[in-house]
Amino acid sequence: MTGKSRPPEKSTATWHGRYLARWGDETPLYEAVTDAVSTVTGDARSAVASKYDRAHAVALSHLFGETAEASPPSTGEVEFALSECIVSVHSNGHLSVSLANQGPNTST
């Protein structure tokens, strides 16, 4: 295989202009998103957190099956804007963040 991939032992890294992280049992989605966006923008975590509703993270966590709900978990990816960033949350526990003007989807 000639493509580059992120080593599995790293939980956070910058790769192809995107900040990569994981969320799940050890790192709740809300904390993973606010930490990653803070890292990318250089803004204080509290400033990012004030723009991100915890209920949004809880809803995504439920959608992707983080809790033991009766319904089966969904798979896929949800992408949204936060603090001039594009945040991609994947059902497999991956999270990527890039500046909106540097990401693949620069139109709004």
C-alpha positions as CSV (number, residue, x, y, z in Angstrom):
1,M,0.0,0.0,0.0
2,T,1.5,3.4,-1.0
3,G,-0.9,5.7,0.9
4,K,0.0,7.2,4.2
5,S,-2.0,6.3,7.2
6,R,-1.9,7.6,10.8
7,P,-0.2,5.2,13.2
8,P,-2.9,3.5,15.4
9,E,-1.1,4.2,18.7
10,K,-1.5,8.0,18.3
11,S,-4.8,9.4,19.6
12,T,-4.2,12.9,18.2
13,A,-2.1,14.2,15.3
14,T,-2.2,16.6,12.3
15,W,-2.5,14.7,9.0
16,H,-3.0,16.3,5.6
17,G,-4.0,19.6,7.1
18,R,-6.6,18.1,9.5
19,Y,-6.3,17.6,13.2
20,L,-7.2,14.0,14.0
21,A,-8.5,12.7,17.4
22,R,-10.6,10.0,18.9
23,W,-13.7,10.0,21.0
24,G,-15.4,7.3,23.0
25,D,-15.1,5.7,26.4
26,E,-11.9,7.5,27.5
27,T,-12.7,10.9,25.9
28,P,-16.4,12.0,25.6
29,L,-17.3,13.6,22.3
30,Y,-17.9,17.0,23.8
31,E,-14.4,17.2,25.3
32,A,-12.8,15.7,22.1
33,V,-14.5,18.3,19.9
34,T,-13.8,21.3,22.1
35,D,-10.2,20.3,22.6
36,A,-9.6,19.6,18.9
37,V,-11.1,22.9,17.8
38,S,-9.2,24.8,20.5
39,T,-6.0,23.2,19.2
40,V,-6.7,24.1,15.6
41,T,-7.9,27.7,16.2
42,G,-5.6,28.5,19.1
43,D,-8.6,29.8,21.0
44,A,-9.1,29.0,24.6
45,R,-11.1,25.8,25.2
46,S,-13.6,27.8,27.2
47,A,-14.2,30.1,24.3
48,V,-14.9,27.1,22.0
49,A,-17.1,25.4,24.6
50,S,-19.2,28.6,24.8
51,K,-20.1,28.1,21.1
52,Y,-20.8,24.4,21.2
53,D,-23.9,23.1,22.9
54,R,-23.2,20.0,25.0
55,A,-26.7,18.7,23.9
56,H,-25.4,18.5,20.3
57,A,-22.5,16.2,21.4
58,V,-24.9,14.1,23.5
59,A,-27.2,13.7,20.6
60,L,-24.4,12.6,18.3
61,S,-23.1,10.2,20.9
62,H,-26.6,8.6,21.1
63,L,-26.9,8.5,17.3
64,F,-23.6,6.6,17.0
65,G,-24.4,4.2,19.9
66,E,-22.2,5.5,22.7
67,T,-24.9,4.7,25.2
68,A,-26.7,1.4,25.7
69,E,-30.0,2.4,24.1
70,A,-32.5,-0.1,22.7
71,S,-32.1,1.1,19.1
72,P,-29.1,0.0,17.0
73,P,-26.3,2.6,16.5
74,S,-26.1,4.5,13.2
75,T,-23.0,4.4,11.1
76,G,-21.4,7.2,9.1
77,E,-20.2,10.7,9.6
78,V,-21.7,14.0,10.7
79,E,-19.9,17.2,9.6
80,F,-20.6,20.7,11.1
81,A,-19.0,24.1,11.4
82,L,-17.7,25.4,14.8
83,S,-15.4,28.4,15.4
84,E,-14.3,28.8,11.8
85,C,-13.6,25.0,11.6
86,I,-15.2,22.1,9.9
87,V,-15.6,19.2,12.4
88,S,-16.2,15.7,11.1
89,V,-17.4,13.2,13.7
90,H,-17.3,9.5,12.6
91,S,-19.3,6.7,14.1
92,N,-16.1,4.6,14.5
93,G,-14.8,7.1,17.1
94,H,-12.6,9.2,14.8
95,L,-12.8,12.9,14.8
96,S,-11.2,15.4,12.4
97,V,-11.0,19.2,12.5
98,S,-9.7,21.6,9.9
99,L,-10.0,25.3,9.4
100,A,-13.0,26.0,7.2
101,N,-11.0,28.0,4.7
102,Q,-8.4,25.1,4.3
103,G,-10.8,22.1,4.3
104,P,-12.1,20.3,1.3
105,N,-15.6,21.9,1.7
106,T,-14.8,25.6,1.6
107,S,-18.1,26.7,0.3
108,T,-21.1,27.5,2.6
